[in-house]
Amino acid sequence: MPRSTDDALLERLLEAIEHELPRAIALRRRLHAEPELAHAEEQTASSVAAELPVECERVAGTGLFASVGDGTGRPGSIAVRAELDGLPIEERTGAPFAATGEAMHACGHDVHMAALVALTRAAHGLAEALPAPLLAVFQPSEEAYPSGAQQLAEGPLAARAPAAVVAAHVHPEVRWGAVALDPGTVNASCDAFEITVEGEPSHGAYPHHGRDPILAIAQVVVALHAQASRRIDPLSPASLTVGVLAGGSAENVIPQRTHARGALRAHRPQDRLELRQLVEDVAGAVAAAHGCHASVKLVPGEPALENDPALVARARELLVHAGLTVAPEWRSCGSDDFAFFGSLAPVAMAFVGLDGADGFDVRPLHHPELLPPDAAVGAVARVQAVLYVAAASTSRSFAGG
């Protein structure tokens, strides 16, 4: 498709999106007020489906596919993804549409969903002009295992054989009006681990009669962090976090067992393997030095997210038409199960800036006070449109055409 045609199509999509924004913002507020946790997004899916201009297909439990422009023999679909689930966080934003329970959209998923509805409705009105079908993917369980993206990538979405999969995600560390969109690895892989240390229980007054798993696991945690800095090239992004320690029932009792849970993140596959081995080595050796025994359970998560260079390059060229600028290079050790879609087709995720937006108080993702402004719905929808057009423009080269 000639690039001048790209520009014209994008302009029409952007104009149509503007007409959809009041309705999309109202949807965003309803979704924000009634978040649901992973794999339980029944009402969320129903609210989204009611706003879509085409009949939806239910996938992976609560997930939805909505296809536009697929009835006239056009080439493979461009899948655009948004996430359905909230987080187990009690909201503290004070917004009039704030959630009142123990779940919250603290990662912008309400914005992403509303934006994708706006894009889908806009594309439906231009269906005959679309260069490739647009497949709106409303994915369950981005925030918890089992991963909704992995379920889709191994089943329903694989069957659709998309030409590309794209997504936009709000981010408070990127400036308002800018979009971080870089080629190559932009997010880390993530694996979860649990360490159980078994000791010998005893009275706290007689520690020599027992083997203390509390002391052992404390030393394991310290050693893990120390060794991570010695096993991984300091120029390669990687992270080890222990987020949970549990054990014991009384201050004067040495317990029989303790537990630690954490996460491993890395940009390079070899570092991912090294971190996994590190946990096994350190837990076993340090526990043994304390007369205890350690066992490790590893839960493999998503791979590193690698943006397709050709898709990114075209999208960066088109951003100016959406009134947006390219942010300075931005990569992180965050992770997203969107990376699973890389096994199906070229992928690209863009990070849409929030810092400096009117009415936005900067808070990190997953914070109980994070509240993207309503204007973020339009920003995300515009970036989704850019990514769709860029993917359609480059899809023929992906297929070898």
TAQUI-V647441 format. One record per backbone hydrogen bond with DSSP energy under -0.5 kcal/mol. NH is the residue of the N-H (numbers start at 1). CO is the residue of the C=O. If there is no record, write none. Layout:
BEGIN
nh->[NH NH]
co->[CO CO]
END
This chain:
BEGIN
nh->[5 6 7 8 9 10 11 12 13 14 15 16 17 18 19 20 20 21 21 24 25 26 27 28 29 30 31 32 33 34 34 35 40 42 45 46 47 48 49 50 51 51 52 52 57 59 62 63 64 65 66 68 75 78 79 79 80 81 82 84 86 87 89 91 92 98 100 104 106 112 113 114 115 116 117 118 119 120 121 122 123 124 125 126 127 129 130 130 133 134 135 135 136 136 137 137 138 138 139 139 148 151 152 153 154 155 157 158 159 160 161 161 162 163 164 165 166 167 168 169 171 174 176 177 178 179 180 181 184 186 187 188 189 190 191 192 193 194 195 196 197 198 198 199 200 202 204 206 207 209 210 211 213 213 216 217 218 219 220 221 222 223 224 225 226 227 228 229 230 231 232 236 237 239 241 243 243 244 246 248 253 254 255 258 259 260 261 262 263 264 265 266 267 272 273 274 275 276 277 278 279 280 281 282 283 284 285 286 287 288 289 290 290 291 292 293 295 297 298 299 300 305 306 307 307 308 312 313 314 315 316 317 318 319 321 322 322 323 324 325 327 327 332 339 340 341 342 343 344 345 346 348 350 351 352 352 353 353 354 354 355 355 357 360 361 362 366 367 367 370 376 377 378 379 380 381 382 383 384 385 386 387 388 389 390 391 392 393 394 395 397 398 399 400 401]
co->[2 2 3 4 5 6 7 8 9 10 11 12 13 14 15 16 17 17 18 20 21 22 23 24 25 26 27 28 29 30 31 32 37 40 41 42 43 44 45 46 47 48 48 49 65 63 60 59 138 57 136 134 131 133 77 164 135 166 137 139 36 104 87 89 368 95 33 87 104 108 109 110 111 112 113 114 115 116 117 118 119 120 121 123 124 126 126 127 75 68 78 133 66 134 80 135 64 136 82 137 141 147 148 149 150 152 152 152 155 156 157 158 157 77 77 346 79 348 81 350 352 171 355 353 175 325 351 179 307 305 305 334 266 302 264 299 262 297 260 295 258 196 293 256 211 254 252 203 204 206 207 200 211 255 212 213 214 215 216 217 218 219 220 221 222 223 224 225 227 227 228 233 235 265 263 241 261 261 259 257 250 202 253 197 246 195 244 193 241 191 239 189 237 268 269 270 271 272 273 274 275 276 277 278 279 280 281 282 283 284 285 286 287 288 287 198 196 194 296 192 298 187 304 184 305 347 308 309 310 311 312 313 314 315 318 318 319 320 319 177 179 325 186 336 337 338 339 340 341 341 163 165 167 180 169 350 178 351 171 174 171 174 354 357 359 360 106 106 364 367 373 374 374 375 376 377 378 379 380 381 382 383 384 385 386 387 388 389 390 391 394 394 395 397 396]
END
